[in-house]
Amino acid sequence: MHAGLVIAKIVVISLGVSIAYQGYRGYQRTNNTELLYVACGFTLISIGSILEGVFYDIMNWPPFAAGMIQSIIVVFGLLVILYSLFAQFDDRSDSD
């Protein structure tokens, strides 16, 4: 795998895991379910970003198949984040 691509994937994973961790910490502090879904979504996106390289370089999958798996996982992560933005959760307090 090209060194520049490996560095880019490491940056994507580092940022994704950092966002997921902060989202989870926010969920623990506030018990806000939306933050838990955001953390799960970014975890899926981070995992998806690395799997293409794993499938292509290590497992010798064709580029199309590796890219499709990566895209499907990233789509699920984005859907989880989208769900967190629009779903109505019961854990909101009406302190406003």
Backbone atoms as SQL, in Angstrom:
CREATE TABLE atoms (id INTEGER PRIMARY KEY, chain TEXT, resi INTEGER, resn TEXT, atom TEXT, x REAL, y REAL, z REAL);
INSERT INTO atoms VALUES
  (1, 'A', 1, 'MET', 'N', 0.853, -1.179, 0.000),
  (2, 'A', 1, 'MET', 'CA', 0.000, 0.000, 0.000),
  (3, 'A', 1, 'MET', 'C', 0.895, 1.237, 0.000),
  (4, 'A', 2, 'HIS', 'N', 0.483, 2.236, -0.668),
  (5, 'A', 2, 'HIS', 'CA', 1.213, 3.490, -0.773),
  (6, 'A', 2, 'HIS', 'C', 1.320, 4.153, 0.601),
  (7, 'A', 3, 'ALA', 'N', 2.496, 4.665, 0.936),
  (8, 'A', 3, 'ALA', 'CA', 2.747, 5.245, 2.269),
  (9, 'A', 3, 'ALA', 'C', 1.827, 6.429, 2.553),
  (10, 'A', 4, 'GLY', 'N', 1.571, 7.250, 1.550),
  (11, 'A', 4, 'GLY', 'CA', 0.680, 8.393, 1.750),
  (12, 'A', 4, 'GLY', 'C', -0.728, 7.970, 2.113),
  (13, 'A', 5, 'LEU', 'N', -1.194, 6.894, 1.493),
  (14, 'A', 5, 'LEU', 'CA', -2.529, 6.380, 1.801),
  (15, 'A', 5, 'LEU', 'C', -2.585, 5.814, 3.217),
  (16, 'A', 6, 'VAL', 'N', -1.529, 5.143, 3.622),
  (17, 'A', 6, 'VAL', 'CA', -1.473, 4.603, 4.987),
  (18, 'A', 6, 'VAL', 'C', -1.521, 5.744, 6.003),
  (19, 'A', 7, 'ILE', 'N', -0.780, 6.811, 5.742),
  (20, 'A', 7, 'ILE', 'CA', -0.788, 7.960, 6.654),
  (21, 'A', 7, 'ILE', 'C', -2.177, 8.590, 6.704),
  (22, 'A', 8, 'ALA', 'N', -2.811, 8.727, 5.542),
  (23, 'A', 8, 'ALA', 'CA', -4.161, 9.303, 5.503),
  (24, 'A', 8, 'ALA', 'C', -5.142, 8.434, 6.280),
  (25, 'A', 9, 'LYS', 'N', -5.043, 7.117, 6.132),
  (26, 'A', 9, 'LYS', 'CA', -5.948, 6.214, 6.864),
  (27, 'A', 9, 'LYS', 'C', -5.710, 6.315, 8.368),
  (28, 'A', 10, 'ILE', 'N', -4.452, 6.449, 8.784),
  (29, 'A', 10, 'ILE', 'CA', -4.138, 6.583, 10.207),
  (30, 'A', 10, 'ILE', 'C', -4.754, 7.872, 10.761),
  (31, 'A', 11, 'VAL', 'N', -4.685, 8.947, 9.988),
  (32, 'A', 11, 'VAL', 'CA', -5.280, 10.217, 10.423),
  (33, 'A', 11, 'VAL', 'C', -6.796, 10.077, 10.534),
  (34, 'A', 12, 'VAL', 'N', -7.417, 9.453, 9.522),
  (35, 'A', 12, 'VAL', 'CA', -8.876, 9.263, 9.555),
  (36, 'A', 12, 'VAL', 'C', -9.278, 8.430, 10.766),
  (37, 'A', 13, 'ILE', 'N', -8.588, 7.353, 11.020),
  (38, 'A', 13, 'ILE', 'CA', -8.915, 6.500, 12.163),
  (39, 'A', 13, 'ILE', 'C', -8.701, 7.243, 13.475),
  (40, 'A', 14, 'SER', 'N', -7.598, 7.967, 13.578),
  (41, 'A', 14, 'SER', 'CA', -7.323, 8.714, 14.812),
  (42, 'A', 14, 'SER', 'C', -8.411, 9.741, 15.095),
  (43, 'A', 15, 'LEU', 'N', -8.791, 10.492, 14.077),
  (44, 'A', 15, 'LEU', 'CA', -9.843, 11.494, 14.268),
  (45, 'A', 15, 'LEU', 'C', -11.191, 10.841, 14.563),
  (46, 'A', 16, 'GLY', 'N', -11.522, 9.782, 13.837),
  (47, 'A', 16, 'GLY', 'CA', -12.801, 9.105, 14.056),
  (48, 'A', 16, 'GLY', 'C', -12.917, 8.506, 15.439),
  (49, 'A', 17, 'VAL', 'N', -11.840, 7.862, 15.877),
  (50, 'A', 17, 'VAL', 'CA', -11.859, 7.258, 17.219),
  (51, 'A', 17, 'VAL', 'C', -11.894, 8.345, 18.289),
  (52, 'A', 18, 'SER', 'N', -11.200, 9.451, 18.060),
  (53, 'A', 18, 'SER', 'CA', -11.235, 10.562, 19.020),
  (54, 'A', 18, 'SER', 'C', -12.639, 11.144, 19.144),
  (55, 'A', 19, 'ILE', 'N', -13.310, 11.340, 18.018),
  (56, 'A', 19, 'ILE', 'CA', -14.682, 11.853, 18.046),
  (57, 'A', 19, 'ILE', 'C', -15.611, 10.854, 18.720),
  (58, 'A', 20, 'ALA', 'N', -15.452, 9.577, 18.395),
  (59, 'A', 20, 'ALA', 'CA', -16.293, 8.545, 19.012),
  (60, 'A', 20, 'ALA', 'C', -16.075, 8.502, 20.527),
  (61, 'A', 21, 'TYR', 'N', -14.836, 8.601, 20.947),
  (62, 'A', 21, 'TYR', 'CA', -14.534, 8.569, 22.378),
  (63, 'A', 21, 'TYR', 'C', -15.147, 9.770, 23.096),
  (64, 'A', 22, 'GLN', 'N', -15.013, 10.945, 22.505),
  (65, 'A', 22, 'GLN', 'CA', -15.596, 12.138, 23.130),
  (66, 'A', 22, 'GLN', 'C', -17.119, 12.053, 23.163),
  (67, 'A', 23, 'GLY', 'N', -17.715, 11.498, 22.104),
  (68, 'A', 23, 'GLY', 'CA', -19.159, 11.296, 22.109),
  (69, 'A', 23, 'GLY', 'C', -19.596, 10.350, 23.206),
  (70, 'A', 24, 'TYR', 'N', -18.829, 9.290, 23.399),
  (71, 'A', 24, 'TYR', 'CA', -19.167, 8.333, 24.456),
  (72, 'A', 24, 'TYR', 'C', -18.983, 8.958, 25.842),
  (73, 'A', 25, 'ARG', 'N', -17.920, 9.723, 26.007),
  (74, 'A', 25, 'ARG', 'CA', -17.726, 10.411, 27.287),
  (75, 'A', 25, 'ARG', 'C', -18.871, 11.374, 27.568),
  (76, 'A', 26, 'GLY', 'N', -19.313, 12.076, 26.519),
  (77, 'A', 26, 'GLY', 'CA', -20.458, 12.977, 26.679),
  (78, 'A', 26, 'GLY', 'C', -21.709, 12.220, 27.065),
  (79, 'A', 27, 'TYR', 'N', -21.895, 11.048, 26.475),
  (80, 'A', 27, 'TYR', 'CA', -23.052, 10.206, 26.833),
  (81, 'A', 27, 'TYR', 'C', -22.970, 9.796, 28.296),
  (82, 'A', 28, 'GLN', 'N', -21.791, 9.410, 28.756),
  (83, 'A', 28, 'GLN', 'CA', -21.646, 9.001, 30.156),
  (84, 'A', 28, 'GLN', 'C', -21.945, 10.150, 31.112),
  (85, 'A', 29, 'ARG', 'N', -21.534, 11.360, 30.743),
  (86, 'A', 29, 'ARG', 'CA', -21.764, 12.521, 31.618),
  (87, 'A', 29, 'ARG', 'C', -23.225, 12.949, 31.637),
  (88, 'A', 30, 'THR', 'N', -23.874, 12.924, 30.479),
  (89, 'A', 30, 'THR', 'CA', -25.207, 13.519, 30.367),
  (90, 'A', 30, 'THR', 'C', -26.326, 12.502, 30.212),
  (91, 'A', 31, 'ASN', 'N', -25.979, 11.258, 29.951),
  (92, 'A', 31, 'ASN', 'CA', -26.957, 10.202, 29.664),
  (93, 'A', 31, 'ASN', 'C', -27.825, 10.570, 28.454),
  (94, 'A', 32, 'ASN', 'N', -27.241, 11.318, 27.514),
  (95, 'A', 32, 'ASN', 'CA', -27.908, 11.765, 26.298),
  (96, 'A', 32, 'ASN', 'C', -27.699, 10.700, 25.220),
  (97, 'A', 33, 'THR', 'N', -28.758, 10.006, 24.858),
  (98, 'A', 33, 'THR', 'CA', -28.667, 8.883, 23.934),
  (99, 'A', 33, 'THR', 'C', -28.163, 9.310, 22.557),
  (100, 'A', 34, 'GLU', 'N', -28.449, 10.529, 22.142),
  (101, 'A', 34, 'GLU', 'CA', -27.968, 11.003, 20.849),
  (102, 'A', 34, 'GLU', 'C', -26.451, 10.914, 20.763),
  (103, 'A', 35, 'LEU', 'N', -25.769, 11.261, 21.844),
  (104, 'A', 35, 'LEU', 'CA', -24.313, 11.195, 21.850),
  (105, 'A', 35, 'LEU', 'C', -23.805, 9.767, 21.730),
  (106, 'A', 36, 'LEU', 'N', -24.525, 8.816, 22.289),
  (107, 'A', 36, 'LEU', 'CA', -24.137, 7.421, 22.147),
  (108, 'A', 36, 'LEU', 'C', -24.246, 6.979, 20.686),
  (109, 'A', 37, 'TYR', 'N', -25.310, 7.401, 20.013),
  (110, 'A', 37, 'TYR', 'CA', -25.468, 7.063, 18.598),
  (111, 'A', 37, 'TYR', 'C', -24.395, 7.738, 17.747),
  (112, 'A', 38, 'VAL', 'N', -24.046, 8.961, 18.068),
  (113, 'A', 38, 'VAL', 'CA', -22.972, 9.644, 17.344),
  (114, 'A', 38, 'VAL', 'C', -21.659, 8.884, 17.523),
  (115, 'A', 39, 'ALA', 'N', -21.385, 8.460, 18.744),
  (116, 'A', 39, 'ALA', 'CA', -20.163, 7.694, 19.004),
  (117, 'A', 39, 'ALA', 'C', -20.160, 6.391, 18.213),
  (118, 'A', 40, 'CYS', 'N', -21.282, 5.697, 18.176),
  (119, 'A', 40, 'CYS', 'CA', -21.367, 4.444, 17.408),
  (120, 'A', 40, 'CYS', 'C', -21.193, 4.697, 15.911),
  (121, 'A', 41, 'GLY', 'N', -21.791, 5.766, 15.415),
  (122, 'A', 41, 'GLY', 'CA', -21.668, 6.098, 14.000),
  (123, 'A', 41, 'GLY', 'C', -20.234, 6.384, 13.598),
  (124, 'A', 42, 'PHE', 'N', -19.535, 7.171, 14.395),
  (125, 'A', 42, 'PHE', 'CA', -18.143, 7.475, 14.071),
  (126, 'A', 42, 'PHE', 'C', -17.243, 6.257, 14.244),
  (127, 'A', 43, 'THR', 'N', -17.598, 5.362, 15.142),
  (128, 'A', 43, 'THR', 'CA', -16.848, 4.113, 15.264),
  (129, 'A', 43, 'THR', 'C', -16.982, 3.295, 13.982),
  (130, 'A', 44, 'LEU', 'N', -18.203, 3.186, 13.464),
  (131, 'A', 44, 'LEU', 'CA', -18.406, 2.455, 12.210),
  (132, 'A', 44, 'LEU', 'C', -17.652, 3.112, 11.053),
  (133, 'A', 45, 'ILE', 'N', -17.692, 4.425, 10.972),
  (134, 'A', 45, 'ILE', 'CA', -16.978, 5.119, 9.911),
  (135, 'A', 45, 'ILE', 'C', -15.476, 4.857, 10.014),
  (136, 'A', 46, 'SER', 'N', -14.951, 4.889, 11.224),
  (137, 'A', 46, 'SER', 'CA', -13.523, 4.638, 11.428),
  (138, 'A', 46, 'SER', 'C', -13.142, 3.212, 11.044),
  (139, 'A', 47, 'ILE', 'N', -13.963, 2.264, 11.445),
  (140, 'A', 47, 'ILE', 'CA', -13.701, 0.867, 11.090),
  (141, 'A', 47, 'ILE', 'C', -13.778, 0.676, 9.577),
  (142, 'A', 48, 'GLY', 'N', -14.790, 1.255, 8.970),
  (143, 'A', 48, 'GLY', 'CA', -14.946, 1.132, 7.525),
  (144, 'A', 48, 'GLY', 'C', -13.775, 1.713, 6.764),
  (145, 'A', 49, 'SER', 'N', -13.209, 2.791, 7.278),
  (146, 'A', 49, 'SER', 'CA', -12.112, 3.434, 6.561),
  (147, 'A', 49, 'SER', 'C', -10.862, 2.569, 6.508),
  (148, 'A', 50, 'ILE', 'N', -10.666, 1.713, 7.477),
  (149, 'A', 50, 'ILE', 'CA', -9.472, 0.870, 7.484),
  (150, 'A', 50, 'ILE', 'C', -9.704, -0.469, 6.781),
  (151, 'A', 51, 'LEU', 'N', -10.936, -0.925, 6.751),
  (152, 'A', 51, 'LEU', 'CA', -11.194, -2.265, 6.216),
  (153, 'A', 51, 'LEU', 'C', -10.898, -2.397, 4.731),
  (154, 'A', 52, 'GLU', 'N', -11.046, -1.337, 3.980),
  (155, 'A', 52, 'GLU', 'CA', -10.750, -1.427, 2.551),
  (156, 'A', 52, 'GLU', 'C', -9.293, -1.853, 2.337),
  (157, 'A', 53, 'GLY', 'N', -8.385, -1.207, 3.039),
  (158, 'A', 53, 'GLY', 'CA', -6.975, -1.570, 2.924),
  (159, 'A', 53, 'GLY', 'C', -6.694, -2.976, 3.418),
  (160, 'A', 54, 'VAL', 'N', -7.346, -3.358, 4.500),
  (161, 'A', 54, 'VAL', 'CA', -7.160, -4.709, 5.037),
  (162, 'A', 54, 'VAL', 'C', -7.630, -5.752, 4.032),
  (163, 'A', 55, 'PHE', 'N', -8.827, -5.556, 3.500),
  (164, 'A', 55, 'PHE', 'CA', -9.360, -6.526, 2.545),
  (165, 'A', 55, 'PHE', 'C', -8.547, -6.565, 1.258),
  (166, 'A', 56, 'TYR', 'N', -8.121, -5.391, 0.780),
  (167, 'A', 56, 'TYR', 'CA', -7.413, -5.334, -0.494),
  (168, 'A', 56, 'TYR', 'C', -5.972, -5.824, -0.365),
  (169, 'A', 57, 'ASP', 'N', -5.226, -5.277, 0.595),
  (170, 'A', 57, 'ASP', 'CA', -3.799, -5.602, 0.699),
  (171, 'A', 57, 'ASP', 'C', -3.510, -6.911, 1.415),
  (172, 'A', 58, 'ILE', 'N', -4.223, -7.184, 2.482),
  (173, 'A', 58, 'ILE', 'CA', -3.903, -8.362, 3.296),
  (174, 'A', 58, 'ILE', 'C', -4.656, -9.598, 2.816),
  (175, 'A', 59, 'MET', 'N', -5.938, -9.416, 2.500),
  (176, 'A', 59, 'MET', 'CA', -6.752, -10.572, 2.115),
  (177, 'A', 59, 'MET', 'C', -6.852, -10.748, 0.596),
  (178, 'A', 60, 'ASN', 'N', -6.222, -9.841, -0.164),
  (179, 'A', 60, 'ASN', 'CA', -6.171, -9.911, -1.632),
  (180, 'A', 60, 'ASN', 'C', -7.542, -9.925, -2.297),
  (181, 'A', 61, 'TRP', 'N', -8.473, -9.154, -1.756),
  (182, 'A', 61, 'TRP', 'CA', -9.777, -9.005, -2.395),
  (183, 'A', 61, 'TRP', 'C', -9.633, -8.076, -3.590),
  (184, 'A', 62, 'PRO', 'N', -10.511, -8.203, -4.567),
  (185, 'A', 62, 'PRO', 'CA', -10.491, -7.237, -5.675),
  (186, 'A', 62, 'PRO', 'C', -10.818, -5.830, -5.160),
  (187, 'A', 63, 'PRO', 'N', -10.278, -4.793, -5.805),
  (188, 'A', 63, 'PRO', 'CA', -10.523, -3.419, -5.323),
  (189, 'A', 63, 'PRO', 'C', -12.007, -3.066, -5.242),
  (190, 'A', 64, 'PHE', 'N', -12.798, -3.538, -6.190),
  (191, 'A', 64, 'PHE', 'CA', -14.228, -3.218, -6.165),
  (192, 'A', 64, 'PHE', 'C', -14.896, -3.800, -4.919),
  (193, 'A', 65, 'ALA', 'N', -14.616, -5.063, -4.602),
  (194, 'A', 65, 'ALA', 'CA', -15.242, -5.706, -3.442),
  (195, 'A', 65, 'ALA', 'C', -14.798, -5.039, -2.144),
  (196, 'A', 66, 'ALA', 'N', -13.507, -4.731, -2.032),
  (197, 'A', 66, 'ALA', 'CA', -13.001, -4.068, -0.827),
  (198, 'A', 66, 'ALA', 'C', -13.627, -2.685, -0.669),
  (199, 'A', 67, 'GLY', 'N', -13.737, -1.952, -1.774),
  (200, 'A', 67, 'GLY', 'CA', -14.351, -0.629, -1.737),
  (201, 'A', 67, 'GLY', 'C', -15.826, -0.673, -1.396),
  (202, 'A', 68, 'MET', 'N', -16.524, -1.685, -1.914),
  (203, 'A', 68, 'MET', 'CA', -17.953, -1.821, -1.609),
  (204, 'A', 68, 'MET', 'C', -18.183, -2.101, -0.129),
  (205, 'A', 69, 'ILE', 'N', -17.411, -3.005, 0.444),
  (206, 'A', 69, 'ILE', 'CA', -17.548, -3.316, 1.874),
  (207, 'A', 69, 'ILE', 'C', -17.283, -2.053, 2.700),
  (208, 'A', 70, 'GLN', 'N', -16.219, -1.338, 2.355),
  (209, 'A', 70, 'GLN', 'CA', -15.903, -0.110, 3.075),
  (210, 'A', 70, 'GLN', 'C', -17.039, 0.899, 2.954),
  (211, 'A', 71, 'SER', 'N', -17.556, 1.071, 1.771),
  (212, 'A', 71, 'SER', 'CA', -18.638, 2.035, 1.561),
  (213, 'A', 71, 'SER', 'C', -19.900, 1.654, 2.310),
  (214, 'A', 72, 'ILE', 'N', -20.223, 0.386, 2.345),
  (215, 'A', 72, 'ILE', 'CA', -21.425, -0.077, 3.052),
  (216, 'A', 72, 'ILE', 'C', -21.304, 0.198, 4.548),
  (217, 'A', 73, 'ILE', 'N', -20.134, -0.078, 5.115),
  (218, 'A', 73, 'ILE', 'CA', -19.936, 0.161, 6.546),
  (219, 'A', 73, 'ILE', 'C', -19.998, 1.655, 6.854),
  (220, 'A', 74, 'VAL', 'N', -19.389, 2.474, 5.999),
  (221, 'A', 74, 'VAL', 'CA', -19.430, 3.930, 6.200),
  (222, 'A', 74, 'VAL', 'C', -20.866, 4.438, 6.076),
  (223, 'A', 75, 'VAL', 'N', -21.635, 3.912, 5.126),
  (224, 'A', 75, 'VAL', 'CA', -23.044, 4.305, 4.991),
  (225, 'A', 75, 'VAL', 'C', -23.819, 3.978, 6.261),
  (226, 'A', 76, 'PHE', 'N', -23.596, 2.793, 6.831),
  (227, 'A', 76, 'PHE', 'CA', -24.275, 2.454, 8.084),
  (228, 'A', 76, 'PHE', 'C', -23.880, 3.420, 9.196),
  (229, 'A', 77, 'GLY', 'N', -22.606, 3.793, 9.269),
  (230, 'A', 77, 'GLY', 'CA', -22.173, 4.768, 10.270),
  (231, 'A', 77, 'GLY', 'C', -22.846, 6.112, 10.091),
  (232, 'A', 78, 'LEU', 'N', -22.954, 6.557, 8.844),
  (233, 'A', 78, 'LEU', 'CA', -23.621, 7.830, 8.572),
  (234, 'A', 78, 'LEU', 'C', -25.106, 7.758, 8.882),
  (235, 'A', 79, 'LEU', 'N', -25.724, 6.618, 8.602),
  (236, 'A', 79, 'LEU', 'CA', -27.141, 6.453, 8.934),
  (237, 'A', 79, 'LEU', 'C', -27.373, 6.499, 10.444),
  (238, 'A', 80, 'VAL', 'N', -26.453, 5.918, 11.216),
  (239, 'A', 80, 'VAL', 'CA', -26.580, 5.957, 12.675),
  (240, 'A', 80, 'VAL', 'C', -26.472, 7.406, 13.166),
  (241, 'A', 81, 'ILE', 'N', -25.537, 8.164, 12.602),
  (242, 'A', 81, 'ILE', 'CA', -25.417, 9.572, 12.987),
  (243, 'A', 81, 'ILE', 'C', -26.660, 10.351, 12.577),
  (244, 'A', 82, 'LEU', 'N', -27.159, 10.102, 11.385),
  (245, 'A', 82, 'LEU', 'CA', -28.386, 10.768, 10.930),
  (246, 'A', 82, 'LEU', 'C', -29.561, 10.432, 11.838),
  (247, 'A', 83, 'TYR', 'N', -29.649, 9.177, 12.252),
  (248, 'A', 83, 'TYR', 'CA', -30.706, 8.761, 13.177),
  (249, 'A', 83, 'TYR', 'C', -30.598, 9.537, 14.489),
  (250, 'A', 84, 'SER', 'N', -29.368, 9.742, 14.953),
  (251, 'A', 84, 'SER', 'CA', -29.193, 10.467, 16.221),
  (252, 'A', 84, 'SER', 'C', -29.668, 11.906, 16.114),
  (253, 'A', 85, 'LEU', 'N', -29.637, 12.462, 14.918),
  (254, 'A', 85, 'LEU', 'CA', -30.064, 13.850, 14.732),
  (255, 'A', 85, 'LEU', 'C', -31.573, 14.016, 14.662),
  (256, 'A', 86, 'PHE', 'N', -32.272, 12.990, 14.187),
  (257, 'A', 86, 'PHE', 'CA', -33.704, 13.130, 13.945),
  (258, 'A', 86, 'PHE', 'C', -34.596, 12.319, 14.881),
  (259, 'A', 87, 'ALA', 'N', -34.058, 11.317, 15.549),
  (260, 'A', 87, 'ALA', 'CA', -34.885, 10.477, 16.420),
  (261, 'A', 87, 'ALA', 'C', -35.263, 11.242, 17.685),
  (262, 'A', 88, 'GLN', 'N', -36.414, 10.907, 18.219),
  (263, 'A', 88, 'GLN', 'CA', -36.868, 11.492, 19.474),
  (264, 'A', 88, 'GLN', 'C', -36.581, 10.500, 20.594),
  (265, 'A', 89, 'PHE', 'N', -35.718, 10.893, 21.507),
  (266, 'A', 89, 'PHE', 'CA', -35.341, 10.038, 22.624),
  (267, 'A', 89, 'PHE', 'C', -36.000, 10.555, 23.893),
  (268, 'A', 90, 'ASP', 'N', -36.289, 9.662, 24.812),
  (269, 'A', 90, 'ASP', 'CA', -36.997, 10.021, 26.049),
  (270, 'A', 90, 'ASP', 'C', -36.077, 10.541, 27.147),
  (271, 'A', 91, 'ASP', 'N', -34.782, 10.582, 26.913),
  (272, 'A', 91, 'ASP', 'CA', -33.861, 10.962, 27.982),
  (273, 'A', 91, 'ASP', 'C', -33.616, 12.464, 28.067),
  (274, 'A', 92, 'ARG', 'N', -34.333, 13.255, 27.304),
  (275, 'A', 92, 'ARG', 'CA', -34.169, 14.705, 27.357),
  (276, 'A', 92, 'ARG', 'C', -34.875, 15.285, 28.567),
  (277, 'A', 93, 'SER', 'N', -34.227, 16.196, 29.225),
  (278, 'A', 93, 'SER', 'CA', -34.882, 16.843, 30.362),
  (279, 'A', 93, 'SER', 'C', -35.476, 18.164, 29.885),
  (280, 'A', 94, 'ASP', 'N', -36.607, 18.515, 30.441),
  (281, 'A', 94, 'ASP', 'CA', -37.294, 19.745, 30.083),
  (282, 'A', 94, 'ASP', 'C', -36.949, 20.863, 31.072),
  (283, 'A', 95, 'SER', 'N', -35.673, 21.163, 31.212),
  (284, 'A', 95, 'SER', 'CA', -35.248, 22.163, 32.168),
  (285, 'A', 95, 'SER', 'C', -35.149, 23.558, 31.556),
  (286, 'A', 96, 'ASP', 'N', -35.535, 23.718, 30.302),
  (287, 'A', 96, 'ASP', 'CA', -35.444, 25.034, 29.642),
  (288, 'A', 96, 'ASP', 'C', -36.498, 25.985, 30.148);
